[in-house]
Each structure stands twice: as structure tokens, then as C-alpha cells.
Amino acid sequence: MRRFRFITAPHDGGKTRWVIEHCRGCRGFVSVSPDEEKKEIFLMDLESGEKRLLMRRNAENVFIVNEETFSYANTCIMSETSGLVVLDECGWMECEKRGFYPSLVHLRNTPSLSALLSVRLDRLEWYLDFFGRDSAEVIRL
């Protein structure tokens, strides 16, 4: 089995729904929104169900990121030393060394950890290069 598995699909292609259906109770996080318009996005702990505000749209319809939530999630993930970690909505922020990037580095550098990451199709190549194509499996929805 490969260490890194990527669930991939285009925007609104069912990645988050797939992660929630298959990974509830796992160590890791999923992004959820209480409304169709996604005015607010929360980061939900897959083990506990606890939710923390991750981002909120402002009056200009631009997301304002709550960096404290990313910091919290990164601290949790970087404390893991073995097993599977799940992260939903890995995307452009990580490509710019923001968001979950510290966690991605930890996952890549800790051989006893494996990961299941949901990634939009248009960002997949960056993730394959970052983690190494030989250690990755792609699951297309």
C-alpha cells in the first residue's frame, strides 16, 4: 500500500462528502459549511466532531482566513507519530506554503505516517511532486 492516497475530483466533485462517508472517526480534519453558499467554512475534527471556524466571506465576498484554526489543526497533526491522517481540501494555500503546509511537511518526513488527502484535480500535480509519485495513489471520483 502506498503511504499517500489522494482523493481527487474537480470543484464540487464530491471529495468532502466522500471523506465524511469513509473517514468519520479517523484522525484528521474535514472542511464543512452549514449553508449552500458557503459563507462560512468550518474545520471539523473527524474523531471528535468538534468544529472551528476556518474562514468567512466578507462584504466583498472574499474569504477571510482564521489562521488560529489552521495553527490548531497543524499542531494536532504534527503531534502524530504513526498511523493514518486525513486532510480534506488541500489546495492552493498549501502550494503557497500556507494552511496545512507544516502538516504536509511533517507527513512527508515521518515514515511511520500515511495520509489520505482530498485534492482538487487542478492541484494534483503539485501534490504528486511534493510527496513523490512512487509513494502516491490517486483515487479519482
N, C-alpha and C positions, 0 to 999 in steps of 0.2 A: 504494500500500500504506500502511496506517495504521501509525504508529510503535509503538503499543501493542496487543498481542494478549493477550486473557485466555482461558485455558483454564478453563472453569468446569463444575462439577457439584456435587451435594450431597456431604456427608460420605461417604467411602469410595466415591466415584463413578468412580474410575479416573484422576484427574488426574495423580498422581505416576507411575503406570505409563505414561501417555501421554507425559509429559515424558521419561522414561527411554528409551522406544522411539524417540522422534522427535528428541531433542536431545543424545544422547550425543556428546561431542566439542565441544560448544558452550561458550562462556564462560558460566559461571554455576553455580548450585547447586541440588541436589535433596535433599529430606529422605527418609531411608531408615531402616528399622528391621529388625534381624535376626530379630525374632520377631513372631508374630501379635498378641501382647498389647501390643506397642509399649511395653515397659518402658523402653527406651532408644531415642532417636531421634538419628541421626547426620546431619550435613550433608555431602553428597558433592559434590566438585568434578566437574562434568560433563566437563571437559577431561582431568584427570589421574586421576580415580577416587579421589583421597585422601579419607578420611573423618575427620571430627572430631565428638566428642560434642557434641550440641546441647542435649539435655535428657534427664533421667532421672526416673522416678517414685520418690517417696519411700515410706516405710512407710504413709502415709495416702493413697497413690495420687494424689498431686498432683505435677505436673511441676515439677522444679527446673531452671531455665534456666541454661545455661553462657553467660554474656554474652561471654566471650572468643571463643567461636566466632562469634557474631554480629559482634563487632568485627572479627575476621579477615575474614569474608565482606564486610562493608561496606567495609573498606579495599581489598580486591581489586576490588570493583565500582566504587568511586569513583575508582579509578585508570584506568578505561576511558574512552576519549575518542571512540570511534566503533564502529559495528557493532551486533551483536545481543547482548543479555544475557538469560539465562534465570534465573528465580527461581521455585521451587516452594514451595507452602504459604504464600503471602502471606495474612495473616488478621487476627485481632483485635489482635495485638501492634502491627502497623503502624498500625492505626486509632487506637491509643493513643500513637503516636509512639515506638514501641519496635521491637525486632527489626530488620528490614530498612528501617525508615523512612528513615534517612540515604541509603541506596541509592536508594530511590524518589524522593526529592527530587533527587538527582543525575541520575537517568534523566530525570525530567521537565524539568530545567533544562538538559540538554545535547542540543541539537537533532540532533547527529550520532549519537546513540544511539537504538536501538529496543529494545523489550523484549517478551518472551513471559513472562507471569506466570500461574501457576496460582492460582486464587482460588475459594474455596467460594462457591456460589450465594448464600448469605445475606449475603455481604460484597461482592458485585459492585458494588452501587450506590455504596458509598463509593469504590471504586477508579475507577469511571467518572467520578465527580465530581472526584476528585483529579487524574486525568490529562487530563480533558476528553473528553467524549463524541465530539467531532468527530475526535479523533485515535486513537480506540479501535475495535477489532474484537473481538467476542465469539465464541468457539468453544465451543458447548455440547456436552458429551459425553453 
